[in-house]
């Protein structure tokens, strides 16, 4: 029996609920992907952050360490640095593995650079389904490794490195952190996961009565995971670097911040991931906010948006010893 439409509406914080009527909810598929990309590009015009904040903005093409094509990164720095060596904030954008670009995080990264003196780097990783894993892992790793190897040129402190992402970007960030842990070439010192997309099995699990009704649906999630993995979700031999929820141990990961909305499709996997982090001796901070937390950036003055911004900022600065 089909669940009644609007079944989870009463669970959304009233300060942000109007967004539900502004953002159309549709199931993403191969047939609608190109149109969805075009619509998203129109909604996210190129922002000149140098006019909004005292920062510099630069794009660079950097090499892949896996023999793949060059990848693009964007670098935002404070015009007047607070530190001789800046902390590095490495940002991975969301979009269900099939959409998006660093443009969506550009303004937030510029604010972080201006206010707290970070060098903020975002990576244009290859999107699925045109490119399947390990393309995304390789691009995210190559961009970060390039920053570490060019620390003097960028004026960054390799002992103060944060990796962050939202939604699919948070899933890629978590997979990258596990990969970096295992490679033992350099260290990450903080992991920021907001509404993380961590587990392909969510897309084939039994229906949850109150999640996945709005914005990012179970069918969209199925399409995203199938696109990036190149096969049906739920198969046993899937790498933990691609699907972080598959990790047998999260020991050795850096202090991790996790935030999630109570009706986000990813609520269960985020809670289980935080539980696993705690079990494996990783310092973890978990926040569950009412409703759909992806909407918080649209309402920066809402109470829970401010609470989320404050708690995530504190965790970041604390982990990098900047307080």
Helices and strands as residue ranges (DSSP letters): G 9-11, H 18-22, H 33-43, H 49-52, E 55-62, E 71-78, E 86-92, H 103-116, E 119-124, H 135-149, H 151-154, E 156-166, H 168-183, E 190-194, G 200-204, H 218-229, G 244-246, E 255-261, H 267-279, E 284-289, G 293-299, H 303-319
